[in-house]
Amino acid sequence: MRETVRSLAQVHDALRDYPGELPPRGPVDELLRTADRTATLPPGASDRIRTETLRLAENLPSGPGRPLHGDAHPGNLLATADGPCWLDFEDTWRGPLEWDLAILAKQGSPEVLAAYPGEADEAVLATCTQLRELFAVAWRFLHRRALPTPCCGS
């Protein structure tokens, strides 16, 4: 896991001077769009997702943020002969560093973050972790509704 964290730091270094436009509130806006899909969510879930998303978004740092991978979990990392290679940059956005670190912190131990050559704000990390958990809940609802109904009583 330490190699994963170190390779993510290399991605962040490579993205640092990216001149193009990136969404400024990536997962926050995506959660709000998900909350608008009332037909695919259980009754009351849309309002709860929207309310919790907005509450957590208030705790994120203001400002332009930095370019992030956006979905920096180990499943988006390939081991190659030349070393780790990150893929799946479709969720790249500008935000707090802690967004990319939150999933690694949750999957690893606190010592894992010590391998990252920068400081993570604990309060922002906690907020990003909660946002990621909310994101996972919302997507479970959407995927569950999208899957075909099992047949034959299974």
N, C-alpha and C positions, 0 to 999 in steps of 0.2 A: 504494500500500500504506500510505503514511503516513495518508491519510484514513481508511482502514479501521481502523488502530490508534487514531486519535483518536476515531472514532465508537464504538469498543468502550469506550473510557474513559467516554464519555457513558452507555453502557448500564450500566457498572459503577456510575456515580454514581446512576443512576436505581434500580438494584437495591439499593443500599447499605442502605437502611432498610426493605427488604421484611420485613414482620412474620410472614409465614407460615412454615410448616415446609418445609424442603427436605432432600433426602437429604444426609447428611453425608459419604458416601464414594462418590458417584456412579459414576465410571468404575471404581473399584476393585471395588465390589460387582458391577457389570455384568460385568467381566472374570471374577470368581469364578463368577458364574452361567453365563457362557459356558463356563468350564472344566468345569462340571457337565454340560454337554451332550455327554457322551462319544460318543454315537451319531453326532454330526455332525462330530466331529473325528477326524483321523488317529490311529492308535495312538501313545500316548505324549504327544500334544500337550496333552491335558488336564492332566496332571501338570506339564508344563513351563510352561504358561500360569499355572497356580495358583502354582507355586513362584516364578516371576519376578514375578508380581503382588504376592505377599506381601512379597518382598524389596524391591521398589520402594516399596510402601506404607509400609514402615518408615522410608523417607527423606523422607516428606512431613511437613510441620509438624503438630504436634498442635494441638488447639484447634478452635473451632467453624468457622473459615473464614469466607469472605464469599460472598454470593450471586454466582454466575457464570453466564454464558450457557451454558457447558457444551459447546458445539460451535461455537466461534467461528472458523470458517474463512470465507474470502471467498465461498464458494458459498451461505452463509446470509445474505448481505448483498445487498440490492437498491438500485440507484441510482434515486432518485425525484426528481421536480421539487423536492421540499422537502429533498433531501439523502439521505444513506445511511439505510437502514431495515433493521435486523436482524430476522430471523425464525427460526423453528424453535427455540423455547425448551423443547422437550420434555426436553432433557438438563440443564436448570438444576439446580444443586446448590450446596452450601456447601463451599468448598474454597479452596486457595491460588490467588491471582491468576495465578500462573505457569501454571496449567492452560490458561486461556484464551489466554495469550500464547504458549504453546509451539508451537502450530500456525502462528501468524503468524511466529514467529521461524524456524521451519524452512522456511517457504515464502518468506520474505524474506531480507534480510540483517541482520546485527547492528544496523545503523543504524536499521532499521525500529522496533525496540523503543525507540530513543531518542525516538521520537515519542509514546510513552506517557507521560503525566504522572505517573509514579510509578516506584518502584524495583522491579525484579525481582531476586530472589535467584538467582544463577547456578546454585547447586547444586540448588535446588528446580526451576528451569527445566529443568535437565538431566534430573532425575528425571521431570518431567512430559512431557518430550519422549520419553523412553524408554517411559513408560506409553502415550503416544499411539501410538507405533510398535507396541507389543505389541497394543494395541487394534485397530490396522489389520490386523495379521497374523491375529488371532482372527476378525475379521469377514470377511476374505478366505476363510478356511476355511468359515465358515457360509454365505456367499453362494455359494461354489462348489458346495457340497452342495445348495443350494436351487435352483440353476438346472437346467433340464431338460437331459438328455443330448442332444447334437447328433445329428442323424440323418444318414444317407447318407454316413458316413465323413468328415464335415467337422470 
